[in-house]
Amino acid sequence: MKQALQLKLSQHLTLTPQLQQSIRLLQLSTIELNQEIEQMLADNPLLERSDEFAPADAAAFGGDEKVQTESIADAFAGGADAGADGDWGEREAALAPRTTRSDDDEDAPGRQHAAAGVTLREHLLQQIGLMRLSDRDRGLLTAIVEALDDDGYLTIGLDEIADMLPGELEIDLGDLETALKLLQSCEPAGVGARSLAEALTLQLRGRQGAAAALARTIVTEHLDALAARDFTLIKRACKCSESDLKAARELILSLNPRPGALFDTADTRYITPDVIVRKSKTGWRVAINPDAVPRLRINRMYADILSRERGRGAASGGDGTGLASRLQEAKWLLKNVQQRFETIERVAQAIVDRQRHFFDHGEVAMRPLVLREIADELGLHESTISRVTTNKYMLTPRGLFELKFFFGSHVATDSGGACSSTAIRALIKQLVSAEDLKRPLSDSKIVDILGQQGIVVARRTIAKYRDALKIPPANLRKSL
């Protein structure tokens, strides 16, 4: 074989560190972006947060080299108020995500303790501490409390608790049964129950009247029939009228199936929208939410040091580990973060332009939309659109939506057009909300109604959409 040298030219895509960072920042959510920036702020001394909107100062570096030193939020702060209606501030405040509670919820047993950060275990131990008990009985009650789950249920048997206790105490099941009954007299009502029926029965304890008596019978003997809405069986078994059954059912529905959930201390997580949609004289317009944009700039002190070194001709950071390399990294981050929000704004505006009927008329006017349509319109790749629309949120006069919400498959119509799956789900929701509860609409009946409107859809598709909307089947929607 003869050896030879050959020159070969080829093209291939190389992902530079700057491009890799740009792609990574684009797919991050707002929370993840803030975490990434916090890490970079800790690693790079030339990068800092800006609490105020400072003007750019390119002279700090001399020559014609321009470095962005103002907050990135400046780039979007001006457009945030452009074209807004005069009453948008009030509407925006009304649409902001928040936790609401009724007055009844504020006075519910355990709600004030939960608001103060008291756990279910602490609340029960406080009550046990006020009881006149021997050390042995107090220890048995504490052992049962430790075995409760977050909903207040005792999910393990008393025999298992007895096996876990020291043998020299000579604990029998009778002692634990007595301790459990004592625990079940504590607040919240229903705590310490071993089943849903027992939890509801404990909450009905002490209630007077015919409705309470019938409710206790239904809970203990016919709970499965009540869940299946087999009202005929219950009326026949309990020998009661429909009005009596209705009163008992309303009483049961007012009970709490998860008594310990009042003390759930899970933190409420709020979503910061990336873009805000407003209606202007020219139509629906998108603006970046300034609160979602991190305020970053170059540290002025380090910038001055680097400027003086350059003025003396010093080669600072030539090996890539000095201030010069840190400056380049900071500039990349500022540019990539700004590019991220510019891309989100472009994609969001394209979505709003395609779905303008949704903003005017609601979900029933949603049109079919796929990623490729937006990608072709903006000259971007589908993967870029997918990254932009994942975990990014849009605040609109109709609510807060993830950008993915506006994409959906299509269903054919008799006229040869297409209807969005989101619009069909909205129609199903409307039909169910307006149905006669004594004769709820079956999936087949919904298919017929949509067919009369020219929408061709299979029954199994209706069932799938109904399940996605968390709407139970017709037999479980039947009411008295």
MILUMTOR-923561 format. One record per residue (C-alpha): residue in three letters; x, y, z. Coordinates in steps of 0.1 Angstrom, whole numbers, plus 5000, padded with zeros to 4 digits. Example, Ala and Ser with C-alpha at 12.3 -4.5 7.8 and 13.67 -1.06 7.14 Angstrom:
ALA512349555078/SER513749895071/
END
This chain:
MET500050005000/LYS501450344990/GLN501350615016/ALA500250965006/LEU499051295021/GLN495751445011/LEU493951775019/LYS490251745026/LEU487852035032/SER484651985052/GLN482052185071/HIS480852105105/LEU479052295133/THR481152385163/LEU479352485195/THR481452755211/PRO481252805248/GLN479253125242/LEU476752935220/GLN476552655245/GLN475752905273/SER473153075251/ILE471352745244/ARG471452655281/LEU470052985293/LEU467252975267/GLN465852645280/LEU465952745317/SER462952855336/THR462953185355/ILE463853015387/GLU466552815371/LEU467953125354/ASN468153305387/GLN469953005402/GLU472452995373/ILE473053375376/GLU473653345414/GLN476353085407/MET477953305381/LEU477853605405/ALA479653395430/ASP482353285405/ASN482953605386/PRO483953925405/LEU483454145374/LEU479754065375/GLU477354215400/ARG473654295404/SER472354645398/ASP469754775422/GLU469255085402/PHE469155155365/ALA472655305358/PRO473555445324/ALA476055275302/ASP479655375307/ALA481755265278/ALA484555515286/ALA485555295316/PHE487455065292/GLY488855335269/GLY489055325231/ASP486055215211/GLU485454895230/LYS481854905244/VAL480954705275/GLN477354695288/THR477454815323/GLU473754905328/SER471154665341/ILE469854425315/ALA466354515326/ASP466854855311/ALA466554695276/PHE463054595284/ALA461854845310/GLY460855095284/GLY458654865264/ALA456854725294/ASP454555025295/ALA454155095258/GLY450655075244/ALA449054985277/ASP445455065285/GLY444955315313/ASP443455055336/TRP445954785330/GLY447654835364/GLU444454735382/ARG443854445359/GLU447354315363/ALA447054325400/ALA443854125398/LEU445553865376/ALA448653835397/PRO449053485412/ARG448053485448/THR446553255475/THR442953335484/ARG440953195514/SER437453245524/ASP436453375558/ASP435253025568/ASP438652885559/GLU440453145582/ASP438353025611/ALA438652655603/PRO440052435632/GLY443852425629/ARG444052695602/GLN445552955626/HIS448052705639/ALA449052605604/ALA449452975595/ALA451853005625/GLY453952715612/VAL452752465638/THR452752105625/LEU450151845631/ARG452451655655/GLU453251965675/HIS449552055677/LEU448551715690/LEU451451705715/GLN450352045728/GLN446851895735/ILE448351585751/GLY450451795773/LEU447351955788/MET445851615797/ARG446151465832/LEU447851135822/SER450450905836/ASP453850895820/ARG453050555806/ASP449750675789/ARG451450985777/GLY454150775760/LEU451550555743/LEU449750865729/THR453051005717/ALA453850675700/ILE450550675681/VAL451051045671/GLU454450965657/ALA452850695635/LEU450250935619/ASP450751035582/ASP450551385569/ASP446751355565/GLY446251255601/TYR445550885594/LEU446950595613/THR448250385585/ILE449850105605/GLY448149855629/LEU448149885666/ASP449849545668/GLU452849685648/ILE453049985672/ALA453049735702/ASP455949545686/MET457949855683/LEU457649945720/PRO459949805747/GLY458849455759/GLU459349545795/LEU456449785793/GLU454049495788/ILE451849685764/ASP448749505751/LEU446349605723/GLY443749715748/ASP446049985762/LEU446750105726/GLU442950105718/THR442250325748/ALA445050555739/LEU443850575703/LYS440250665714/LEU441750945736/LEU443751075706/GLN440651065684/SER438951315708/CYS441651575700/GLU441451845673/PRO441251845644/ALA438251615643/GLY438951285625/VAL442551265634/GLY443850915642/ALA441250745619/ARG442350425602/SER440050465572/LEU438050735554/ALA434750595569/GLU436150625604/ALA437450975598/LEU434051095586/THR432350915615/LEU434551085640/GLN433651425625/LEU429951335627/ARG430251245663/GLY428151475685/ARG426051605655/GLN422351605662/GLY419351565639/ALA417951325614/ALA420451435587/ALA423351355610/ALA421951015619/LEU421350925583/ALA424851055574/ARG426450825600/THR424550525585/ILE425650605550/VAL429250665560/THR429550335579/GLU427550105556/HIS427050265522/LEU430150485515/ASP430950295483/ALA427450335470/LEU427650705478/ALA430950735459/ALA429350555429/ARG426250785432/ASP423950485435/PHE421250695452/THR418550435445/LEU420350165464/ILE420950405494/LYS417350515495/ARG416150155494/ALA418650035520/CYS418150325544/LYS414350365537/CYS414750735534/SER413251005511/GLU415151185484/SER415151515504/ASP416551335535/LEU419251175514/LYS420151515499/ALA420451675533/ALA422651385546/ARG424851395514/GLU425351775518/LEU426451715554/ILE428951445544/LEU430351665516/SER431051945542/LEU433351715561/ASN437151705557/PRO438451365543/ARG442051475551/PRO441851625587/GLY445651665590/ALA445951855557/LEU445052175576/PHE448552165590/ASP450352115557/THR453352345559/ALA454352315522/ASP455552645508/THR453352815482/ARG455352865450/TYR454453165429/ILE455053195391/THR456753505377/PRO455453555342/ASP458153605315/VAL455953815293/ILE452854025297/VAL450154065270/ARG448254385267/LYS445754515242/SER446754835224/LYS445155035196/THR447054815171/GLY446054485186/TRP447454245212/ARG451054325221/VAL453654135241/ALA456154295265/ILE458854135286/ASN458054145323/PRO460754365339/ASP460454165372/ALA461653855354/VAL464754025339/PRO467854005361/ARG469554335367/LEU473254275360/ARG476154495351/ILE479954495351/ASN481554585384/ARG482954935381/MET485854895404/TYR487354595386/ALA486554765353/ASP488655065363/ILE491554835374/LEU491454665340/SER491354995322/ARG494455125340/GLU496354805333/ARG495454835296/GLY496555195297/ARG499955095309/GLY500154815283/ALA500054545309/ALA498854205297/SER496554115325/GLY495053765324/GLY496753655292/ASP496553295302/GLY492753315305/THR492553315342/GLY492853695350/LEU490453985348/ALA490453995310/SER488953645308/ARG486453715336/LEU485454035317/GLN484853835285/GLU482653575305/ALA480653865320/LYS480054025286/TRP478953685272/LEU476453645301/LEU475053985297/LYS474653935259/ASN473153585262/VAL470653685289/GLN469453975268/GLN469253755237/ARG467253505257/PHE464553755266/GLU464553905231/THR463953555217/ILE461153485242/GLU459553815233/ARG459653735195/VAL458253385200/ALA455553505224/GLN454453785200/ALA454253535171/ILE452053305193/VAL449753595202/ASP449453695166/ARG448353345157/GLN446053305186/ARG444553655187/HIS440953505186/PHE441653335219/PHE442453665236/ASP439253815221/HIS436853525226/GLY438453265249/GLU439452895246/VAL436652805222/ALA438353025196/MET441752865200/ARG443152755166/PRO445452455159/LEU449052545162/VAL452352345160/LEU455952445167/ARG456952435130/GLU454552725122/ILE456252955146/ALA459652825137/ASP459052895100/GLU457653235106/LEU460653345128/GLY463353155109/LEU464252945139/HIS464652575145/GLU461752375161/SER464052275189/THR464652645197/ILE460852705198/SER460452405221/ARG463152545245/VAL461552885245/THR457952765252/THR458952515280/ASN458452655316/LYS457953005303/TYR454753185313/MET452553455298/LEU450253685319/THR447153785300/PRO443753935308/ARG442453585306/GLY444853435331/LEU448353305335/PHE449353045308/GLU452452845299/LEU453552915263/LYS453052545256/PHE449352595263/PHE448852775230/PHE449952475209/GLY447652185202/SER446651925177/HIS443851965153/VAL440551775147/ALA438851765113/THR435551945107/ASP432851865081/SER433752175062/GLY437252045056/GLY438852285082/ALA440452205115/CYS439452265152/SER441952285180/SER441952025207/THR441952305233/ALA438752445217/ILE437152105219/ARG438052075256/ALA436552415262/LEU433352305245/ILE433251985266/LYS433652195297/GLN430852425286/LEU428452135278/VAL429151965311/SER428652285331/ALA425252345315/GLU424051985317/ASP421051865337/LEU422651695368/LYS419851445370/ARG420551335334/PRO424251415327/LEU425651395292/SER427351075282/ASP430451075260/SER428350945231/LYS425851235236/ILE428751485236/VAL430051335203/ASP426551385188/ILE426351745200/LEU429751825186/GLY428851645153/GLN425851885149/GLN428352165151/GLY430452015123/ILE433251875146/VAL434051515138/VAL435551345169/ALA435550985183/ARG433950895216/ARG437350775230/THR438851115222/ILE436051275242/ALA436751045270/LYS440451135269/TYR439751505269/ARG437251465297/ASP439851285318/ALA442351555311/LEU439851805324/LYS439351595355/ILE435651565347/PRO434251235360/PRO432051015337/ALA428351065334/ASN427350815361/LEU429550985387/ARG428251335377/LYS424651235385/SER423151425414/LEU419951425433/
END
